[in-house]
Amino acid sequence: MIAITDPIRVEPWSFAPERSNSPSLNLPNRRAEIAREKQLIALVRENSLTRRRSANDLASLAREAGIEAKPLEIEFIAARAGIAIGGRRG
């Protein structure tokens, strides 16, 4: 019989989720994300040099260039790259 004062042995690894030992599984996705970020950064830099454009303007220019991007995504990319884009009017 087990006494109440006996320590309960808990194996910590039995509660942890299974982990993948190969981080290279996520590499193709990350490479695609980096390529997309570079593409959007180039688009924002090219189109905001002459005058500051809003994120909505940049999103419409991206659509014309064949890149699907939401205004919020463009704001995020511009902030990460340290590029100032125009705000809302009015």
C-alpha positions in Angstrom: 0.0 0.0 0.0 1.2 3.5 -0.8 1.5 5.9 2.1 0.2 9.4 1.7 3.6 10.8 2.5 5.3 9.0 -0.4 6.3 11.5 -3.2 4.4 11.2 -6.4 6.6 10.7 -9.3 5.6 12.9 -12.3 7.4 12.5 -15.5 7.4 16.0 -17.1 7.9 14.7 -20.6 4.6 12.8 -20.4 2.6 16.1 -20.4 4.6 18.0 -23.0 3.4 18.0 -26.6 5.4 16.1 -29.1 8.2 18.2 -30.6 9.7 18.0 -34.0 13.4 17.4 -34.0 13.9 18.9 -37.4 13.3 22.7 -37.6 14.0 22.5 -41.4 10.4 21.4 -41.9 9.3 25.0 -41.6 12.1 26.5 -43.7 10.3 26.5 -47.1 7.4 28.4 -45.5 9.8 30.9 -43.9 11.7 31.4 -47.1 8.4 32.2 -48.9 7.5 34.6 -46.2 10.9 36.4 -46.5 10.6 36.6 -50.3 7.1 38.1 -49.9 8.4 40.6 -47.3 11.2 41.7 -49.6 8.8 42.0 -52.5 6.4 44.2 -50.5 9.3 46.3 -49.0 10.5 47.0 -52.6 7.0 48.0 -53.6 6.6 50.4 -50.7 10.0 51.9 -51.2 9.5 52.5 -54.9 6.0 54.1 -54.5 6.6 56.2 -51.4 9.7 58.0 -52.6 8.0 60.8 -54.5 5.1 61.3 -52.1 3.8 59.5 -49.1 1.0 57.2 -50.1 -1.5 55.6 -47.7 -1.6 51.9 -47.1 -4.8 51.7 -49.1 -3.1 53.4 -52.1 -0.2 51.1 -51.8 -2.5 48.0 -51.6 -4.3 49.1 -54.8 -0.9 49.6 -56.5 0.2 46.2 -55.3 -3.0 44.7 -56.8 -2.2 46.4 -60.1 1.3 44.8 -59.9 -0.2 41.4 -59.4 0.5 41.2 -55.6 -2.3 40.4 -53.3 -1.7 42.5 -50.1 -4.0 44.0 -47.6 -3.5 47.6 -46.3 -2.8 46.3 -42.8 -0.2 43.9 -44.1 1.5 46.8 -45.9 1.5 48.9 -42.8 3.1 46.1 -40.8 5.8 45.5 -43.5 6.5 49.3 -43.7 6.8 49.5 -39.9 9.2 46.5 -39.8 11.3 48.1 -42.6 11.3 51.5 -40.9 9.6 53.2 -43.9 7.1 56.0 -43.3 3.9 55.8 -45.2 1.1 58.3 -45.3 -1.8 58.2 -42.9 -5.5 58.7 -43.4 -6.8 61.8 -44.9 -9.4 64.1 -43.5 
